[in-house]
Amino acid sequence: MLKSKPKPRLGYLLVVAGFATFTAWYVGDAASASTQIENLALIVPAGVVSLAILAGLAVHEIAYGTPHHDPALVRARAPWLMVIAVAGFVAGIEPLGFTPATVVYLAVALPILGERRPLVIALYALGLGIGLGLAFSQVASIPAPFWGR
Amino acid sequence: MIDLPALSAAIGILSSDAGPWMWVVPGLLLGLAAGAVPGCGAGIAMAIVLPFTYRMEFLEAIIFLTSIYTGGGFGSAIPAILINVPGGPSAVATAFDGHPMARKGQHNEALGLALSASAIATLVSYFVLLLFVQPMSTAVLALGPTEFLFVILWGITLIGALAGRSMGRGLVAGLIGILLGTIGISVLGDMRGTMGSVYLMDGIPAIPAMIALFAAREVLKPIDSTHLVDDSALRTLEFSKIIAGMVAVVRYPGPLIRGGIIGAVIGALPGVGAAIANLISYSETRRASPHPEVFGTGAPEGVVAAESANSSSEGGSMTTLLALGIPAGGATAIIMGAFGIHNVTGGPRFFSEHKDIVYAIILSNMIQAVVLGLLGILVLRVVSMVVHVPTRFLMPAIVVAAVFGAYTITGSIVGPAAFAVFLAVGWIMYLYDFPVAAMVVGMLLGTGLEEEALRTWQLSGGDPAYLLERPVALVIAFLLIASMVAPALARRRQRASAAV
């Protein structure tokens, strides 16, 4: 029986395209700032080599596909929910303060990671959030917006 | 080779005053703790305590700071082994095999190995420094920007070629890292890739980005196990196993000696240091091994190679500082700051006029390495408890500590923002098998690479024949090409034999 050829992965090709777009944009942006050698001595060679390898990776993927990958991992939603939770945590640091933002983040992250007991979530979020806030602000005396602006 | 009267005077200084010794244990503990927090590291701890050294005597201040440096060098290996997030760039290669060992329940042994490799390499590197501080300083002076350019390129190429399954993806990750590392204001004052944002004028904060790239896989990967180590029987803390790990280092004299030499030499090069030394040592040990396929799956010699190199680089970087007055990296720049606070100017003049003080610093660091070995055993017992914490509680706590570390480093929300962005980038790279280590190294060294490229251009006037006048640079360039070609040929042979 003939072995079927692995299909090219759309996600992989999108990542390669994303890297290529960034590289082309950055080289163009640097060149628009100044075309002097001092500005482009490293960026242009690095950009050109990077684009050439990316083109090779794309062609290889289309031609041969990749047998080693885990589609279930690519489709998993929990990692992206965690990324959104972290982004929300970071966005909340200045308006809410480090300590309240930590408490909210922990209360959101624990259920994403599988913790289902509300009391445990509340105690952990409040305990660790307030504990870390006090440790960093009072013990270490590190200047940061612990309770918002 | 050694100025014996100066050495005798140094012993006299250290034995007549208990003051400097009072700061060794607090410094080591501070360094161990700071190194164990991803994103914090010895450099930040040293920077924070630097103003407080104003009230100390000069020797006390330097011993305190170097104790933090020594403790931090090993401390950054702890999270690298236990949670696959290096405490700093110097422990990147430690994670390659240290964490797989922890996953197999060999966390005690891995930590013991790392501790003894660190302590031995630090001790030996300072002993070498004691013997060769004068000749080494002369040798470093002979290297120019072209040599530094090729050393940095070699480091990035090695990690790009060896970190993942595909050399192409590894090199792309390294090259994009280099480009990311050059974002910000150029030497001519041009803004590149900032999109007009003032927050990016100083570039992307590399350390928060590094923490996020490494943390992505561990923090975001859907949890299929409740603990870092699945088998509860293997999660036990066993003093005997830590000791066994420490003793086991003698089984790997090759990686230990190779790492020690690579670390001392690379550490002496300004701007390169431990971040590259551990990668080169790891790669060379893997290349020299009769079983390179076991690297990355929990090979003890991988841990020894990485830790011995990053620890011995401390002695190398102190050579450059003490003999030339040039800081080889962030930590030695802070020590140089302490020189300034005490109105001391480092360099050849300080070295020739105060050899007794220089030798006292070196001797005290040798003692620090011994104390680290003893103190580390006690501290490891505490930090190894992390394997008992269920991952659903541990991972969010790591994110909180990393975000706070990112804020502390940048002093603004830019650090946490970079962390969030690169967490997503790191996850995408993990999904599609782009090695994050290559991007991290590219980012960390991008600026230095550009500076050396420009200096080389200025010196050569754009004439490639200039390289013929730099034999050392040519040798490094040859090694660079060989390190790209050899893995490619090995992979091709592997594929060919698999197809048969």
HADDOCK unambig.tbl for C-alpha pairs under 7 A between the chains (distance, minus, plus):
assign (segid A and resid 12 and name CA) (segid B and resid 432 and name CA) 6.09 0.50 0.50
assign (segid A and resid 26 and name CA) (segid B and resid 193 and name CA) 5.78 0.50 0.50
assign (segid A and resid 29 and name CA) (segid B and resid 192 and name CA) 6.25 0.50 0.50
assign (segid A and resid 29 and name CA) (segid B and resid 193 and name CA) 6.15 0.50 0.50
assign (segid A and resid 30 and name CA) (segid B and resid 192 and name CA) 4.93 0.50 0.50
assign (segid A and resid 30 and name CA) (segid B and resid 193 and name CA) 6.76 0.50 0.50
assign (segid A and resid 33 and name CA) (segid B and resid 190 and name CA) 5.85 0.50 0.50
assign (segid A and resid 33 and name CA) (segid B and resid 191 and name CA) 6.54 0.50 0.50
assign (segid A and resid 33 and name CA) (segid B and resid 192 and name CA) 6.78 0.50 0.50
assign (segid A and resid 34 and name CA) (segid B and resid 190 and name CA) 6.84 0.50 0.50
assign (segid A and resid 38 and name CA) (segid B and resid 454 and name CA) 6.31 0.50 0.50
assign (segid A and resid 39 and name CA) (segid B and resid 186 and name CA) 6.30 0.50 0.50
assign (segid A and resid 39 and name CA) (segid B and resid 188 and name CA) 7.00 0.50 0.50
assign (segid A and resid 41 and name CA) (segid B and resid 453 and name CA) 6.99 0.50 0.50
assign (segid A and resid 41 and name CA) (segid B and resid 454 and name CA) 6.79 0.50 0.50
assign (segid A and resid 42 and name CA) (segid B and resid 450 and name CA) 5.70 0.50 0.50
assign (segid A and resid 42 and name CA) (segid B and resid 453 and name CA) 6.94 0.50 0.50
assign (segid A and resid 43 and name CA) (segid B and resid 179 and name CA) 6.35 0.50 0.50
assign (segid A and resid 46 and name CA) (segid B and resid 175 and name CA) 5.88 0.50 0.50
assign (segid A and resid 50 and name CA) (segid B and resid 172 and name CA) 5.46 0.50 0.50
assign (segid A and resid 50 and name CA) (segid B and resid 175 and name CA) 6.10 0.50 0.50
assign (segid A and resid 53 and name CA) (segid B and resid 168 and name CA) 6.21 0.50 0.50
assign (segid A and resid 53 and name CA) (segid B and resid 172 and name CA) 6.73 0.50 0.50
assign (segid A and resid 74 and name CA) (segid B and resid 431 and name CA) 6.36 0.50 0.50
assign (segid A and resid 78 and name CA) (segid B and resid 222 and name CA) 6.48 0.50 0.50
assign (segid A and resid 79 and name CA) (segid B and resid 220 and name CA) 4.69 0.50 0.50
assign (segid A and resid 79 and name CA) (segid B and resid 221 and name CA) 6.19 0.50 0.50
assign (segid A and resid 79 and name CA) (segid B and resid 222 and name CA) 6.53 0.50 0.50
assign (segid A and resid 82 and name CA) (segid B and resid 220 and name CA) 6.60 0.50 0.50
assign (segid A and resid 83 and name CA) (segid B and resid 424 and name CA) 6.32 0.50 0.50
assign (segid A and resid 86 and name CA) (segid B and resid 420 and name CA) 6.26 0.50 0.50
assign (segid A and resid 87 and name CA) (segid B and resid 420 and name CA) 5.56 0.50 0.50
assign (segid A and resid 90 and name CA) (segid B and resid 416 and name CA) 5.98 0.50 0.50
assign (segid A and resid 90 and name CA) (segid B and resid 417 and name CA) 6.38 0.50 0.50
assign (segid A and resid 102 and name CA) (segid B and resid 400 and name CA) 6.81 0.50 0.50
assign (segid A and resid 106 and name CA) (segid B and resid 396 and name CA) 6.43 0.50 0.50
assign (segid A and resid 109 and name CA) (segid B and resid 396 and name CA) 6.60 0.50 0.50
assign (segid A and resid 110 and name CA) (segid B and resid 392 and name CA) 6.37 0.50 0.50
assign (segid A and resid 113 and name CA) (segid B and resid 392 and name CA) 5.46 0.50 0.50
assign (segid A and resid 114 and name CA) (segid B and resid 392 and name CA) 6.99 0.50 0.50
